[in-house]
Amino acid sequence: MNRIKEIFFRLRNEPMGIFGLVLVLLVVVCAVFAPFLVTHDPNALDIAHRLGGPSADHWMGTDQLGRDVFSRVVMGSRIAVWVALVTVSLSLGIGLVLGMMAGYGPKWLDSGLLLLFDTLRSFPTIMFALALVTVFGPSLQTVIIVIVATTFPVYGRMVRTQTQALAGNEFIVAEEAMGAGMMRVLGVHILPNIVGPLFIVASMDIPVVITIEAGLSFLGVGVRPPTPSWGAILNDGYAYIRNTPWIIIFGGIPLIVTTLGFTFLGESMRDMFDPKLRKDL
């Protein structure tokens, strides 16, 4: 509790951090309370009012099937936030475990895990996504697999580097001399020293993950229709951008807001709690 108070106290002196926090809270509140914020059924068809402009009844207009764009944008925030939380948590957990094993384990294990990290990172995200879609078919689960597989090697490499830097410190050597095992050294002494900076980097990766999900849905290999997704909304609006630009405009604004919010908040927290992290990255 005192740690949370300290964070908010420091953020008061960071205008960019406060602005980012407000945007993040806006996105999170929108996702949590989406069913209560929508004005229409996001999947309800109304062909008679298709491609209608913004009005008192439809604040962001309607798409090619007459669906309310505002309601679809609000419900799409649930998909974006849920995918971001699941994929970042999985990537962080996998990268943390494998990175510590690579940094503290024997040389052969380090070489093998580095080969795994480099192999997965060598595949372009879109090509990797298309390959998995061919095998498993387009779905939200496929999107999660693609994002986790292409992002956990980044965390793994970062954790490996920090683990190797800490492994030679005197307090680690002393602990090993007293008979401490690998699990105790990693869990008690190394993990607490690397998890803070890692969480800061993970918070700044959330908008990247949301953008990847939106991009895959835009290409038709992500969330399946008629589920509301920011990428699917952009895809719907792209075909009618010359005559009805409001669909793609209002579909793109949430991505901009999310990116700015998490980036500003993450950078402020990095500068406050780990100013050396910028040099390390």
C-alpha positions in Angstrom: 0.0 0.0 0.0 2.8 2.4 0.8 4.5 1.5 -2.5 1.3 2.5 -4.4 1.1 5.8 -2.5 4.7 6.5 -3.4 4.0 5.9 -7.0 1.0 8.3 -7.1 3.0 10.9 -5.1 5.8 10.9 -7.6 3.4 10.9 -10.5 1.9 14.2 -9.3 5.1 15.9 -10.4 5.1 14.2 -13.8 2.5 15.9 -16.1 3.2 13.4 -18.9 2.7 10.5 -16.4 -0.6 11.9 -15.1 -1.8 12.4 -18.7 -0.8 8.8 -19.5 -2.5 7.5 -16.4 -5.8 9.3 -17.3 -5.7 7.7 -20.8 -5.0 4.3 -19.4 -7.8 4.5 -16.8 -10.1 5.7 -19.6 -9.4 2.6 -21.7 -9.6 0.2 -18.7 -12.9 1.7 -17.4 -14.3 1.5 -21.0 -13.3 -2.2 -21.2 -14.6 -3.1 -17.8 -17.9 -1.3 -18.0 -18.4 -1.7 -21.8 -21.9 -3.5 -21.5 -23.2 -0.5 -19.6 -21.7 2.2 -21.9 -23.0 1.0 -25.2 -26.0 2.7 -26.7 -26.9 -0.1 -29.1 -26.4 -3.8 -29.6 -22.9 -3.8 -31.3 -24.0 -6.6 -33.6 -27.5 -5.5 -34.4 -28.0 -4.9 -38.2 -30.0 -1.9 -39.4 -29.6 -1.9 -43.2 -32.0 1.0 -43.6 -29.5 3.3 -41.8 -26.2 1.8 -43.2 -23.2 4.1 -43.6 -25.0 6.9 -41.6 -23.0 9.8 -40.4 -22.5 10.8 -36.7 -25.8 11.8 -35.2 -27.7 12.1 -31.9 -28.7 8.5 -32.2 -25.4 7.1 -33.5 -22.6 9.2 -32.0 -20.0 7.7 -34.3 -22.2 6.9 -37.2 -23.0 3.4 -38.6 -21.0 0.9 -40.7 -21.9 -0.8 -44.0 -24.4 -3.1 -42.1 -26.0 -0.4 -40.1 -24.2 -1.4 -36.9 -23.5 1.4 -34.4 -19.8 2.3 -34.6 -19.6 3.8 -31.1 -21.0 0.6 -29.5 -18.6 -1.6 -31.5 -15.6 0.6 -30.5 -16.5 0.4 -26.8 -17.0 -3.4 -26.9 -13.8 -3.7 -29.0 -11.9 -2.3 -26.0 -12.7 -5.5 -24.1 -11.0 -7.6 -26.7 -8.0 -5.3 -26.9 -7.4 -5.1 -23.1 -8.1 -8.8 -22.5 -5.7 -9.9 -25.3 -3.0 -7.4 -24.0 -3.3 -8.7 -20.4 -3.2 -12.4 -21.3 -0.4 -12.2 -23.9 1.8 -9.8 -21.9 1.4 -11.9 -18.7 2.2 -15.2 -20.5 5.1 -13.6 -22.4 6.5 -12.1 -19.2 6.2 -15.3 -17.3 7.8 -17.5 -20.0 10.5 -15.0 -20.7 11.3 -14.6 -17.0 11.7 -18.3 -16.3 13.6 -19.1 -19.5 15.8 -16.0 -19.2 16.8 -16.8 -15.6 17.6 -20.4 -16.6 19.7 -19.2 -19.5 21.6 -16.6 -17.4 22.3 -18.8 -14.4 22.3 -22.3 -15.9 25.1 -24.2 -17.6 26.6 -23.1 -20.9 24.8 -25.7 -23.0 21.4 -24.6 -21.7 22.3 -20.9 -22.3 23.2 -21.7 -25.9 20.1 -23.7 -26.5 17.7 -21.1 -25.1 19.5 -18.3 -27.1 19.0 -20.4 -30.2 15.3 -20.7 -29.4 15.0 -16.9 -28.8 16.8 -16.0 -32.0 14.8 -18.5 -34.0 11.5 -17.3 -32.9 12.5 -13.6 -33.3 13.7 -14.3 -36.9 10.2 -15.0 -38.2 8.3 -11.9 -39.3 5.1 -11.6 -37.2 2.7 -11.5 -40.1 4.3 -14.5 -41.9 4.3 -16.4 -38.6 0.7 -15.5 -38.1 -0.3 -16.7 -41.6 1.5 -20.0 -41.1 -0.4 -20.6 -37.8 -3.7 -19.6 -39.3 -3.2 -22.1 -42.1 -2.7 -24.8 -39.4 -5.2 -23.8 -36.7 -7.5 -21.4 -38.5 -8.2 -17.7 -37.7 -9.3 -17.2 -34.1 -8.5 -15.2 -31.0 -6.5 -18.1 -29.6 -4.3 -18.0 -32.8 -3.7 -14.3 -32.2 -2.6 -15.0 -28.6 -0.2 -17.8 -29.7 1.4 -15.5 -32.3 1.9 -12.6 -30.0 3.3 -14.7 -27.1 5.6 -16.7 -29.4 7.1 -13.5 -30.9 7.3 -11.4 -27.7 8.6 -13.7 -24.9 12.1 -14.0 -26.5 12.5 -10.3 -26.0 11.9 -10.6 -22.2 14.0 -13.8 -22.1 17.0 -12.0 -23.6 16.6 -9.1 -21.2 16.3 -11.3 -18.1 19.2 -13.4 -19.3 21.4 -10.3 -19.5 20.4 -9.0 -16.1 20.7 -12.4 -14.5 24.3 -12.8 -15.8 25.2 -9.4 -14.5 23.9 -10.2 -11.0 25.3 -13.8 -10.9 28.8 -12.5 -10.4 28.0 -10.2 -7.5 29.5 -10.9 -4.1 26.2 -11.5 -2.3 25.3 -14.2 -4.9 28.8 -15.9 -4.6 28.5 -15.8 -0.8 25.0 -17.4 -0.9 26.3 -20.1 -3.2 29.3 -20.7 -0.8 26.8 -21.3 2.0 25.2 -24.1 0.0 22.2 -22.3 -1.5 20.6 -24.1 -4.5 19.7 -22.7 -7.9 16.1 -22.2 -7.0 16.8 -20.2 -3.9 19.4 -18.0 -5.6 17.0 -17.3 -8.5 13.9 -16.8 -6.5 15.2 -15.0 -3.4 18.1 -12.9 -4.7 17.9 -12.5 -8.5 14.2 -12.3 -9.2 13.5 -9.3 -6.9 16.3 -7.3 -8.5 15.1 -7.8 -12.1 11.3 -7.9 -11.9 10.8 -4.1 -11.4 12.4 -3.0 -14.6 10.8 -5.9 -16.4 7.3 -4.8 -15.4 8.0 -1.2 -16.6 9.1 -2.6 -20.0 6.0 -4.8 -20.1 3.7 -1.9 -19.5 5.2 -0.1 -22.5 4.7 -3.2 -24.6 0.9 -3.3 -24.0 0.1 -0.9 -26.8 2.4 -2.8 -29.2 0.5 -6.0 -28.4 -2.9 -4.3 -28.9 -1.6 -2.9 -32.3 -0.5 -6.4 -33.4 -4.0 -7.8 -32.5 -5.7 -5.0 -34.4 -3.4 -5.5 -37.4 -4.1 -9.2 -37.5 -7.9 -8.6 -37.2 -7.6 -6.0 -39.9 -6.0 -8.6 -42.2 -8.8 -11.0 -41.4 -6.6 -13.6 -39.5 -7.6 -12.5 -36.0 -10.9 -12.1 -34.2 -13.7 -13.5 -36.3 -16.8 -11.4 -37.3 -19.1 -10.3 -36.0 -17.1 -9.9 -32.7 -16.3 -6.2 -32.3 -12.5 -5.6 -32.6 -10.7 -2.3 -33.4 -8.9 -4.0 -36.2 -12.1 -5.3 -37.7 -13.7 -1.8 -37.5 -10.7 -0.4 -39.4 -11.1 -3.1 -42.0 -14.8 -2.3 -42.3 -14.1 1.4 -42.7 -11.2 1.0 -45.2 -13.4 -0.1 -48.0 -15.6 3.1 -47.6 -12.9 5.6 -46.6 -13.6 8.0 -49.5 -17.3 8.4 -48.8 -17.6 7.6 -45.1 -14.3 8.4 -43.4 -15.7 8.5 -39.9 -15.6 4.7 -39.5 -11.9 4.4 -39.9 -11.3 7.7 -38.0 -13.3 6.6 -34.9 -11.8 3.1 -35.2 -8.3 4.4 -35.1 -8.7 6.9 -32.3 -8.8 4.2 -29.5 -5.5 2.8 -30.8 -3.9 6.2 -30.6 -5.3 6.9 -27.1 -4.1 3.5 -25.9 -0.6 3.9 -27.4 -0.1 7.4 -25.9 -1.5 6.4 -22.5 0.7 3.3 -21.9 3.7 4.9 -23.5 3.6 8.1 -21.4 2.8 6.2 -18.2 5.5 3.6 -18.8 8.2 6.2 -19.7 7.3 8.3 -16.6 7.6 5.2 -14.3 10.9 4.3 -15.9 12.4 7.7 -15.4 11.1 7.7 -11.8 12.1 4.3 -10.6 14.9 3.1 -12.9 16.6 5.9 -14.8 19.4 3.6 -15.9 17.0 1.4 -17.8 16.9 3.8 -20.7 20.7 3.2 -21.2 20.3 -0.5 -20.9 17.7 -0.6 -23.6 
